[in-house]
């Protein structure tokens, strides 16, 4: 064959292969989450959190799934409109606000980016490092994060945090007052953690004020659709696909996702990253969100938790969806 004709043929074949790759249809998210919901809706593993009395009142049968894509589409199934308290999910967004205000280096220096290898409310973790910052997604670090938010007073600090979360959720979120009262009545351990951090100079404001605001942000209600929209901001380089607002500087998004990968599932984070391979964050209220950069975020609500404090059904669901969509960030493209 003429060399020129051979070159043209090879080039044409290459273009056809590339076109075939680009032409592959998007995953059928609706079908994928429907299958996962059918598979796990009768799973009864885990236990609803009861160390905060108000959380013990939520039914273990609640189960909702939502996916929010970077092009602004929503797919949902099950109890997708059921509201639940954010709990530790809120830590991600206060951390993002701290980054937006101070930059990543201050967050690294003052709040850290290491796994503790211990439970999320561990005082031993603080003692072992003599208050050295570990990460902003365990309770001690999360309360320090609240104290780092710039504001003239407590009211402004709270309003900044709530309004920021509202923009991420593309909704007007509200505090669940019974949950807030229940948590304030039983948060002596967090008060002690804050004082312990202060004793090591790892707190940056009034401890009582920060603990109260932290407890309030944990008591904010949302549903899985709103949570998925919040995750989609991170999937979409810090810009909401739903209201068009640039909520986090694009250059800070990798650091937020890194913190989620490091400690998003507490002492279960390493195993999660090893088996599933996408950044995620859980809350003891039963919510969980995971982010696939450039594609989508998935949120699941199911109250029964494993011993680490992570929703059992949420983990199983997100793992299945991640595998079905080949979402593992460590997969070669």
C-alpha positions in Angstrom: 0.0 0.0 0.0 1.1 3.5 -0.7 2.7 5.0 2.4 0.6 8.2 2.1 -2.6 6.1 1.8 -1.5 4.0 4.8 -0.9 7.1 6.9 -4.3 8.5 5.9 -6.0 5.2 6.8 -4.3 5.0 10.2 -5.2 8.6 11.0 -8.8 8.0 10.0 -9.0 4.9 12.1 -7.6 6.9 15.0 -10.3 9.6 14.6 -13.0 7.0 14.5 -11.7 5.4 17.7 -11.6 8.8 19.4 -15.1 9.6 18.2 -16.3 6.2 19.5 -14.9 7.0 22.9 -16.4 10.5 23.0 -19.7 9.2 21.7 -20.2 6.7 24.6 -23.5 7.5 26.3 -23.6 8.9 29.8 -24.4 6.4 32.5 -28.1 5.8 33.1 -28.1 7.4 36.6 -31.8 6.9 37.1 -31.6 3.1 36.5 -28.4 2.7 38.5 -29.8 4.3 41.7 -33.1 2.5 41.3 -31.3 -0.8 41.2 -29.2 0.1 44.2 -32.3 1.2 46.1 -34.1 -2.1 45.3 -31.0 -4.0 46.3 -30.5 -2.4 49.8 -33.9 -1.2 50.9 -34.4 -4.2 53.0 -30.9 -4.2 54.5 -31.2 -3.9 58.3 -27.6 -3.7 59.2 -26.3 -1.0 61.6 -27.9 1.0 64.4 -29.5 4.4 64.6 -27.4 6.9 66.6 -28.8 7.4 70.1 -26.1 9.2 72.0 -27.9 12.4 70.8 -31.5 11.5 72.0 -33.2 13.4 69.2 -31.5 11.3 66.6 -32.8 8.0 68.1 -36.3 9.1 67.0 -35.6 8.7 63.3 -36.8 5.5 61.6 -34.2 3.0 60.5 -36.3 2.4 57.4 -35.7 5.9 55.9 -33.7 5.5 52.7 -33.2 8.1 49.9 -30.7 8.5 47.1 -30.0 11.5 44.8 -27.4 12.3 42.2 -26.6 15.8 41.0 -24.6 16.1 37.8 -22.2 18.9 36.8 -24.6 19.8 34.0 -27.4 20.5 36.5 -29.5 17.3 36.3 -31.0 15.6 39.3 -31.9 11.9 39.7 -33.5 10.7 42.9 -35.3 7.7 44.4 -36.8 6.7 47.7 -37.1 9.1 50.6 -35.4 11.9 48.7 -37.5 14.7 50.3 -37.1 13.5 53.9 -35.2 16.0 56.0 -32.5 15.0 58.3 -29.8 16.9 60.4 -26.5 17.5 58.6 -24.4 16.7 61.7 -20.7 16.2 60.5 -21.6 16.8 56.9 -21.6 20.5 57.8 -17.9 20.3 58.6 -17.0 20.2 54.9 -18.7 23.5 54.1 -17.4 25.4 57.1 -13.9 24.2 56.2 -14.5 25.4 52.6 -15.5 28.8 54.0 -12.4 28.9 56.1 -10.3 28.2 52.9 -12.2 30.9 51.0 -11.4 33.4 53.8 -7.8 32.4 54.6 -6.4 30.2 51.9 -5.2 26.6 52.0 -1.9 27.2 53.8 -3.6 28.7 56.9 -6.1 25.8 56.9 -3.2 23.3 56.7 -1.2 25.1 59.4 -4.0 25.7 61.8 -6.4 22.8 61.2 -4.2 20.1 59.6 -4.7 17.4 57.0 -3.9 14.1 58.7 -6.0 11.1 59.7 -6.2 10.6 63.5 -6.9 6.8 63.2 -9.2 7.3 66.2 -12.9 8.0 66.6 -14.3 11.3 65.4 -14.8 12.6 69.0 -11.6 11.3 70.4 -9.9 13.4 73.2 -6.9 11.0 73.1 -6.2 12.1 69.5 -5.8 15.6 70.8 -3.6 14.6 73.7 -1.3 12.4 71.6 -0.4 15.3 69.3 -0.6 17.9 72.2 -3.2 19.8 70.3 -1.3 19.8 67.0 -3.9 20.2 64.2 -4.9 16.9 62.6 -7.9 17.7 60.3 -11.0 19.8 60.3 -13.4 16.9 59.9 -13.1 15.4 63.4 -15.0 17.2 66.1 -12.0 19.0 67.7 -10.8 20.3 64.4 -14.3 21.2 63.2 -14.8 23.4 66.3 -11.5 25.1 65.7 -12.6 25.7 62.1 -15.7 27.5 63.4 -13.5 29.7 65.6 -11.4 30.6 62.6 -14.3 32.0 60.5 -13.8 35.8 60.3 -16.7 37.8 61.7 -17.3 40.7 64.0 -19.5 38.7 66.5 -21.3 35.4 67.0 -24.4 36.4 65.1 -22.4 37.4 62.0 -20.3 34.3 62.2 -23.4 32.1 62.3 -25.1 34.0 59.5 -22.0 33.7 57.3 -21.9 29.9 57.8 -25.6 29.4 57.2 -25.8 31.7 54.2 -22.8 29.9 52.7 -24.5 26.5 53.1 -27.7 27.9 51.7 -25.9 28.9 48.5 -24.3 25.4 48.2 -27.6 23.7 48.7 -29.4 26.2 46.4 -32.1 26.3 49.2 -33.0 28.1 52.4 -31.9 25.7 55.1 -33.2 25.8 58.6 -32.1 24.6 62.0 -33.9 21.6 63.5 -34.7 23.1 66.9 -35.5 19.9 68.8 -32.2 18.4 67.5 -30.3 21.5 68.4 -31.7 21.5 71.9 -31.0 17.8 72.3 -27.4 18.3 71.2 -26.8 21.4 73.4 -28.1 19.4 76.4 -25.6 16.5 75.7 -22.5 18.2 74.2 -20.3 18.2 77.3 -17.8 16.0 75.5 -17.4 18.6 72.7 -17.1 21.4 75.3 -14.3 19.5 76.9 -12.6 18.9 73.5 -12.8 22.6 72.7 -11.2 23.5 76.1 -8.5 20.9 75.5 -7.7 22.4 72.1 -7.6 25.9 73.7 -5.1 24.7 76.3 -2.8 23.7 73.4 -3.3 27.1 71.6 -5.2 25.3 68.8 -8.4 27.3 69.2 -8.9 30.8 67.6 -11.8 32.3 69.5 -14.2 31.9 72.4 -14.8 28.2 73.0 -18.3 28.4 74.3 -19.4 30.5 71.3 -17.7 28.1 68.8 -19.2 25.0 70.4 -22.7 26.6 70.2 -22.3 27.6 66.5 -20.8 24.2 65.7 -23.7 22.4 67.4 -26.2 24.7 65.5 -24.6 23.9 62.1 -24.8 20.2 62.9 -28.5 20.7 63.5 -29.3 22.2 60.2 -31.8 20.1 58.2 -31.6 19.1 54.6 -32.6 16.3 52.2 -30.5 14.2 49.8 -31.4 16.4 46.8 -30.0 19.4 48.6 -27.0 17.5 49.8 -26.2 16.2 46.3 -26.4 19.8 45.0 -23.8 20.8 47.6 -21.6 18.0 46.5 -22.0 19.0 42.9 -20.3 22.3 43.6 -17.1 20.4 44.4 -17.6 18.1 41.4 -18.0 21.3 39.2 -14.8 23.1 40.3 -16.4 25.1 43.0 -19.3 26.5 40.9 -22.9 25.5 41.6 -24.5 23.9 38.5 -27.8 25.1 39.8 -27.5 28.8 40.7 -24.3 29.6 38.8 -22.4 31.0 41.8 -18.7 30.4 42.2 -18.8 29.4 45.8 -15.3 28.2 46.3 -12.2 29.3 44.4 -11.4 26.5 41.9 -7.8 26.2 43.1 -9.1 25.3 46.6 -11.3 22.4 45.5 -8.6 19.7 45.4 -7.7 20.5 49.1 -11.3 20.2 50.2 -11.6 16.9 48.4 -8.3 15.8 49.9 -9.5 16.5 53.4 -12.7 14.4 52.6 -10.5 11.6 51.4 -8.3 11.7 54.5 -11.0 11.8 57.1 -14.5 11.9 55.6 -15.4 8.6 57.1 -13.4 9.0 60.2 -11.4 5.9 61.1 -13.1 4.1 58.2 -11.7 6.6 55.6 -8.7 4.5 54.6 -10.7 1.4 53.8 -13.3 3.5 51.9 -10.7 5.1 49.7 -9.0 1.7 49.1 -12.2 0.0 48.0 -14.3 2.8 46.4 -11.8 5.5 45.5 -13.8 8.7 45.7 -13.8 11.4 48.3 -16.8 11.2 50.7 -18.2 12.6 53.9 -20.7 11.1 56.3 -22.7 12.4 59.3 -24.2 10.5 62.2 -27.6 11.7 61.2 -27.4 9.0 58.5 -26.5 11.3 55.5 -23.5 10.7 53.2 -22.2 12.6 50.2 -19.5 11.5 47.7 -18.0 13.5 44.9 -16.8 12.4 41.4 -14.8 15.4 40.1 -16.1 16.6 36.7 -19.1 14.3 36.7 -21.5 14.1 39.7 -22.1 14.0 43.4 -24.2 11.4 45.1 -26.0 11.7 48.4 -27.7 9.0 50.4 -29.8 9.1 53.6 -30.2 6.0 55.8 -29.9 6.4 59.6 -28.5 3.0 60.7 -24.7 3.4 61.3 -21.7 1.1 61.6 -19.4 1.3 64.6 -17.4 4.1 63.0 -20.5 6.3 62.7 -21.1 5.9 59.0 -24.4 4.9 57.3 -24.3 1.3 56.3 -26.7 1.5 53.4 -25.2 4.8 52.2 -21.8 3.2 51.9 -23.1 0.1 50.1 -25.2 2.2 47.8 -22.4 4.7 46.9 -19.9 1.8 46.4 -22.3 0.1 43.9 -23.0 3.4 42.0 -19.3 4.2 41.9 -18.4 0.8 40.4 -21.3 1.1 37.9 -20.1 4.5 36.7 -16.3 3.6 36.9 -15.9 6.6 39.2 -12.8 5.5 41.2 -10.5 8.5 40.9 -7.5 6.2 40.7 -8.6 4.4 37.6 -6.6 5.2 34.5 -8.5 6.9 31.7 
